[in-house]
Amino acid sequence: MTVAGAVWLAVLGAAPALAQAPAAGTGPVHERVQAARTDPQLEKKLLTAGRKAAAVCANCHGDKGHSSSELIPVLAGQNPDYLIEQARKYVDGRRRNVFMEGVLKALSVDETAGMAMFYAAQSADPQPNQAPALVEKGRQYFARICIACHGADARGTAHMPRLAGQHPGYVLASLKHFNTQDGVRSSTEMETVVRGMTEADMKAVAAYVASLP
């Protein structure tokens, strides 16, 4: 069965539910990525599988992870470990999106690992035309509050997302999900942070990180 065919079977509920998720940074997909870091042949195999899987994702996330919609995240340049953990959250219900759950349940371990590696290898670009005054306000807020977790360059870590070059609309929407605790996104740390943010703060931070390379 093709990846595209499996996607639709999973969306319709044919894919089995995932068992209890392992701890962050562990599990078979993480293990394959880790092994590929010291095995060029495996790396090549996984990237080939990931590139094919990403062709399905391109319908929403764009070529090489550069989505055209403000509300669909840029995946280019994300840390592969972070992407894998988010994929697992969709599958086990910690992040909610019916279509994403179906797509990700349809992928094999190697396809998921390779897709994360493929997107991580793509370059992320700054989002143009951010208002300078808003960017400066966001820079100041980010330096006080966000830098400790997301890093001085906002490029994230294995456990924190890369925000540099992300669509400001997506960042703003994510912050609002954390603020309302509607279950679409969940993170104790982020829910605590956003309690101290006004919507103006959120828009400023979103503009600032979008402007970064």
C-alpha positions in Angstrom: 0.0 0.0 0.0 1.2 3.5 -0.8 1.8 6.1 1.9 -1.0 8.2 0.5 -3.4 5.2 0.6 -2.4 4.3 4.2 -3.0 7.9 5.2 -6.6 7.8 4.2 -7.2 4.4 5.9 -5.8 5.8 9.1 -7.9 9.0 8.9 -11.0 6.8 8.5 -10.0 4.9 11.7 -8.4 1.7 10.2 -5.0 2.3 11.9 -4.7 0.8 15.4 -4.3 3.0 18.4 -0.8 3.5 19.8 0.0 2.0 23.1 1.3 4.0 26.0 3.9 6.4 24.7 7.5 6.0 25.9 9.3 8.8 27.6 10.3 11.9 25.6 13.6 11.2 23.7 13.1 7.5 23.6 11.3 4.9 21.5 12.0 3.1 18.2 11.8 6.2 16.0 14.3 8.1 18.1 16.5 5.0 18.1 16.6 4.9 14.3 17.5 8.5 14.1 20.2 8.0 16.7 21.6 5.0 14.8 21.6 6.9 11.5 23.9 9.6 13.0 26.8 7.0 12.9 25.6 4.9 10.0 25.7 6.7 6.5 23.9 3.9 4.8 21.1 3.9 7.2 21.0 7.7 7.1 20.6 7.5 3.3 17.9 4.9 3.6 15.9 6.9 6.1 16.2 10.1 4.2 14.9 8.4 1.1 11.9 7.1 3.0 11.4 10.5 4.7 11.5 12.4 1.4 8.7 10.2 0.0 6.6 10.6 3.1 7.2 14.4 3.0 5.8 14.5 -0.5 2.4 13.7 1.0 2.9 16.3 3.7 3.8 18.9 1.1 0.1 19.4 0.4 -0.2 21.3 3.6 3.4 22.0 4.8 4.7 23.0 1.4 7.8 22.0 -0.5 10.7 21.2 1.9 8.6 22.3 4.9 7.9 25.8 3.9 4.1 26.2 4.3 2.3 29.0 2.6 -0.4 29.3 5.2 0.1 31.4 8.4 -1.7 28.8 10.4 0.3 25.7 9.2 3.8 25.5 10.8 7.1 25.8 9.0 8.8 22.4 9.6 12.1 23.3 7.9 15.1 23.5 10.3 13.3 21.9 13.2 15.3 19.5 15.4 14.4 16.0 14.4 14.0 14.8 18.0 11.5 17.6 18.6 9.6 16.7 15.4 9.5 13.0 16.4 8.1 13.8 19.9 5.4 16.1 18.4 4.4 13.3 15.9 4.1 10.9 18.8 1.9 13.4 20.7 -0.5 13.6 17.8 -0.7 9.8 17.6 -1.4 9.3 21.3 -3.7 12.3 21.6 -1.6 14.7 23.6 -2.0 17.1 20.6 -5.3 17.2 18.9 -5.8 17.2 15.1 -7.8 14.4 13.5 -6.1 14.7 10.1 -2.6 14.8 11.6 -3.4 11.8 13.8 -4.4 9.9 10.7 -1.4 10.9 8.6 1.1 10.0 11.3 -0.5 6.7 12.3 -0.1 5.7 8.7 3.7 6.1 8.7 6.1 3.4 9.5 9.0 3.9 12.0 11.5 4.5 9.2 9.2 6.9 7.4 8.6 8.9 10.6 12.3 8.9 11.4 13.3 9.8 7.8 10.7 12.6 7.5 12.0 14.2 10.7 15.5 14.0 9.4 14.5 15.4 6.0 12.7 18.4 7.4 15.6 19.1 9.9 18.0 19.2 7.0 16.1 22.0 5.2 16.9 25.6 5.7 14.4 27.9 7.5 14.1 31.5 6.3 13.0 34.6 8.1 9.5 35.7 7.5 9.6 39.1 5.7 7.7 42.3 6.4 7.4 42.2 10.2 6.8 45.7 11.7 10.1 47.0 13.1 8.5 48.5 16.3 6.7 45.2 17.0 9.9 43.2 16.4 11.8 45.3 18.9 9.1 44.9 21.5 9.1 41.2 20.9 12.9 41.1 21.1 12.8 42.7 24.5 10.1 40.3 25.8 11.9 37.3 24.4 15.2 38.2 26.0 13.5 38.4 29.4 11.2 35.4 29.3 11.7 33.1 26.4 15.4 32.9 25.9 16.1 30.4 28.7 14.2 27.6 27.0 14.2 28.5 23.3 17.8 29.8 23.1 19.3 33.2 22.2 18.8 32.5 18.5 15.3 31.0 19.0 16.4 27.8 17.3 15.3 25.6 20.1 16.6 22.2 21.2 15.6 18.5 21.1 12.8 19.3 23.5 11.9 22.9 22.5 10.7 24.0 19.1 12.7 26.2 16.7 10.7 29.5 16.6 13.1 31.4 14.3 11.5 31.8 10.9 8.2 30.4 12.1 4.9 32.0 10.8 3.8 34.7 13.3 0.2 33.6 12.9 1.1 30.0 13.9 3.1 31.2 16.9 0.3 33.5 18.0 -2.3 30.7 17.6 -0.2 28.3 19.6 0.3 30.8 22.4 -3.5 31.3 22.5 -4.1 27.6 22.7 -1.7 27.4 25.7 -3.5 30.4 27.3 -7.0 28.9 26.9 -5.8 25.4 27.7 -8.3 24.1 25.1 -6.4 20.8 24.7 -5.1 21.5 21.2 -1.7 22.2 22.6 -0.6 21.4 26.2 2.5 22.2 28.1 2.7 23.0 31.8 5.6 25.3 31.2 4.0 27.2 28.4 0.7 27.5 30.1 2.5 29.1 33.1 4.4 31.5 30.8 1.4 32.7 28.8 -0.5 33.6 32.0 1.7 36.6 32.2 1.4 37.6 28.5 -1.1 40.1 27.0 -2.2 39.6 23.4 0.0 42.5 22.5 3.0 40.6 24.0 2.1 37.5 22.1 1.9 39.4 18.8 5.2 41.1 19.5 7.0 37.8 20.3 5.5 36.2 17.2 6.7 39.0 15.0 10.2 38.9 16.5 10.8 35.2 16.2 9.4 35.2 12.7 12.0 37.8 11.7 14.9 35.6 12.7 16.9 33.5 10.3 
